[in-house]
Amino acid sequence: MIAADFDYARPSSLREALGLLERPGAVPLAGGQSLLPLLADRSVVADLLVDIGRLAELRRVARDRDWLVIGAGATLAAVMTAEAAKPVPLLAEALRSVGSAAIRNRGTLVGNLVSASPNSELSVAMVALDARFVLRHRTGDREVAAADFFLGPHRTVLTAGELVTELRIASPTASRALGGFAEVSVRAGAPPLCCVAVVLAVDETAAITDVRVAAGGITGAPARWHEAEAALRGHPLSENVARLAQCGEPSLVLSLDLPEAAYARDVLPVLTRRAVAAAATRFIPNPQPGIQP
Ligand SMILES: Cc1cc2nc3c(=O)[nH]c(=O)nc-3n(C[C@H](O)[C@H](O)[C@H](O)COP(=O)(O)OP(=O)(O)OC[C@H]3O[C@@H](n4cnc5c(N)ncnc54)[C@H](O)[C@@H]3O)c2cc1C
C-alpha cells in the first residue's frame, strides 16, 4: 500500500518542533524505521510528520554528573559505541541483539522505546536499569520511570504534543553493580520471543543486596519478576541456580496479544538463570569505582 498524504516539517529547534506538534494529526518522526512502514500500510495516519531526527540538541550521549544521558536523536549505533555508555555494558549487550547494523544506524533508542514493542530487548533493559524518561510538552516537562512508561503493547504514557527528549540512567555509584542479559528468538536479529535483563548490586562477599529482574514477551509490557528478585535478594550470587529453582512458576499474567506468551513464561526461569550467570561473570572482588551493569 501507499501511505496517505501528509505534510512534512523539519524544525530547526526543539522549541519549534514542540510548536508544530501542537497541530492536530502531527506525529514525531525520528529514524523512521518503525513509523514509515506503519504509514505505508496505513495502520498509522498522520497529517504532519515533524522530523526531529536532525536536531543536534537531541543527539547527545553523555555523562551528566551521576547520570548517563541519552538524547532522543541518538541512534542505536551511537549509543552502542559511545564512550559515555561504556560503564553500563548491559546497554550494549541488549543493543547487539536488536535488528541489523542498517536498522541500528538509522533507528533511535527512544524511537524503539516509544514504539513499545512488547518484547523489545531495550524496553526490558530500561526497566532493569530503572531508567528515567524526560518528557517535554510546550507547557512543561515531566519525568517518568521506565516501569511506568509502558502501558501495554504499543501503548505508553505519552500524550498528544509530548516528546521524549532524553533518557537518564543512573551512573555507577556503588561499584559492585552487575548486569546481564539473555534472550531467545527464532533467528539472530529478530525480535525475541522472550528476553530478560537483570541488574544486581552485590557486596564484597558477592552476596546480592539488591536486584531487578525485568522480562519481555509475556505480559504485553516489560514486567518485573518479583518472585525471582525476592528469592535472590540477600543470598550469595553463587547460589542463584538453587534460589531461582525455588520460585516455582512465574505468576506473571499472559498477554492475550502475544501468541507466544505462554512459551515466554515457560522459558523465563532459564533465561533469568543465564542473565544472572552473565552478570556473575562480571563480579570483581575489588573493582575500580565506576563500572556498572
Ligand atoms: C527489520 C527490523 C528489525 C528489528 N529488530 C528489532 C529487534 O530485534 N528488537 C527490537 O527491540 N526492535 C527491533 N526493531 C525496531 C527498531 O529498533 C525500531 O524500528 C527503531 O529503533 C525505531 O526508531 P526510529 O528512530 O526509527 O523511530 P521512528 O520510526 O521514527 O518512530 C517510532 C515511533 O516513535 C515515535 N517517536 C520517535 N521519537 C520520538 C520522541 N522523541 N518522542 C515521542 N515520540 C517519538 C514516532 O512518532 C513513532 O510513533 C526492528 C526494526 C526493523 C525494521
The ligand as a MOL file (V3000), in Angstrom:
LIG
                    3D

  0  0  0     0  0            999 V3000
M  V30 BEGIN CTAB
M  V30 COUNTS 53 58 0 0 0
M  V30 BEGIN ATOM
M  V30 1 C 13.9350 -5.2290 10.2750 0
M  V30 2 C 13.7750 -4.6910 11.6790 0
M  V30 3 C 14.2330 -5.4700 12.7370 0
M  V30 4 C 14.0880 -5.0050 14.0470 0
M  V30 5 N 14.5010 -5.7780 15.0900 0
M  V30 6 C 14.2860 -5.3660 16.3530 0
M  V30 7 C 14.6690 -6.1830 17.4770 0
M  V30 8 O 15.2250 -7.2650 17.3360 0
M  V30 9 N 14.3970 -5.7060 18.7210 0
M  V30 10 C 13.8020 -4.5010 18.9200 0
M  V30 11 O 13.5850 -4.0990 20.0590 0
M  V30 12 N 13.4730 -3.6860 17.8910 0
M  V30 13 C 13.6810 -4.1010 16.6190 0
M  V30 14 N 13.3230 -3.2930 15.5820 0
M  V30 15 C 12.7150 -1.9840 15.8650 0
M  V30 16 C 13.7280 -0.8480 15.7140 0
M  V30 17 O 14.6130 -0.8550 16.8160 0
M  V30 18 C 12.9350 0.4420 15.6620 0
M  V30 19 O 12.2390 0.4170 14.4110 0
M  V30 20 C 13.7410 1.7140 15.7050 0
M  V30 21 O 14.6490 1.7630 16.7700 0
M  V30 22 C 12.7660 2.8710 15.8710 0
M  V30 23 O 13.4880 4.0640 15.9790 0
M  V30 24 P 13.2610 5.2140 14.9040 0
M  V30 25 O 14.1810 6.3190 15.2900 0
M  V30 26 O 13.3750 4.6970 13.5250 0
M  V30 27 O 11.7470 5.6330 15.2420 0
M  V30 28 P 10.5950 6.1030 14.2620 0
M  V30 29 O 10.2010 5.0030 13.3610 0
M  V30 30 O 10.9430 7.4100 13.6290 0
M  V30 31 O 9.4590 6.3630 15.3510 0
M  V30 32 C 8.8780 5.2830 16.0480 0
M  V30 33 C 7.7270 5.8180 16.9180 0
M  V30 34 O 8.2320 6.6280 17.9510 0
M  V30 35 C 7.7020 7.9560 17.8850 0
M  V30 36 N 8.8060 8.8060 18.3220 0
M  V30 37 C 10.0870 8.7770 17.8280 0
M  V30 38 N 10.8470 9.6200 18.5640 0
M  V30 39 C 10.0430 10.1640 19.4940 0
M  V30 40 C 10.2600 11.0920 20.5670 0
M  V30 41 N 11.4550 11.6250 20.8120 0
M  V30 42 N 9.2170 11.4380 21.3490 0
M  V30 43 C 7.9890 10.9080 21.1380 0
M  V30 44 N 7.7230 10.0290 20.1550 0
M  V30 45 C 8.7410 9.6580 19.3410 0
M  V30 46 C 7.2440 8.1290 16.4500 0
M  V30 47 O 6.2090 9.0880 16.3320 0
M  V30 48 C 6.7510 6.7270 16.1460 0
M  V30 49 O 5.4680 6.5440 16.6960 0
M  V30 50 C 13.4690 -3.7230 14.2830 0
M  V30 51 C 13.0420 -2.9320 13.1920 0
M  V30 52 C 13.1850 -3.4020 11.9080 0
M  V30 53 C 12.7000 -2.5300 10.7620 0
M  V30 END ATOM
M  V30 BEGIN BOND
M  V30 1 1 1 2
M  V30 2 1 2 3
M  V30 3 2 2 52
M  V30 4 2 3 4
M  V30 5 1 4 5
M  V30 6 1 4 50
M  V30 7 2 5 6
M  V30 8 1 6 7
M  V30 9 1 6 13
M  V30 10 2 7 8
M  V30 11 1 7 9
M  V30 12 1 9 10
M  V30 13 2 10 11
M  V30 14 1 10 12
M  V30 15 2 12 13
M  V30 16 1 13 14
M  V30 17 1 14 15
M  V30 18 1 14 50
M  V30 19 1 15 16
M  V30 20 1 16 17
M  V30 21 1 16 18
M  V30 22 1 18 19
M  V30 23 1 18 20
M  V30 24 1 20 21
M  V30 25 1 20 22
M  V30 26 1 22 23
M  V30 27 1 23 24
M  V30 28 2 24 25
M  V30 29 1 24 26
M  V30 30 1 24 27
M  V30 31 1 27 28
M  V30 32 2 28 29
M  V30 33 1 28 30
M  V30 34 1 28 31
M  V30 35 1 31 32
M  V30 36 1 32 33
M  V30 37 1 33 34
M  V30 38 1 33 48
M  V30 39 1 34 35
M  V30 40 1 35 36
M  V30 41 1 35 46
M  V30 42 1 36 37
M  V30 43 1 36 45
M  V30 44 2 37 38
M  V30 45 1 38 39
M  V30 46 1 39 40
M  V30 47 2 39 45
M  V30 48 1 40 41
M  V30 49 2 40 42
M  V30 50 1 42 43
M  V30 51 2 43 44
M  V30 52 1 44 45
M  V30 53 1 46 47
M  V30 54 1 46 48
M  V30 55 1 48 49
M  V30 56 2 50 51
M  V30 57 1 51 52
M  V30 58 1 52 53
M  V30 END BOND
M  V30 END CTAB
M  END
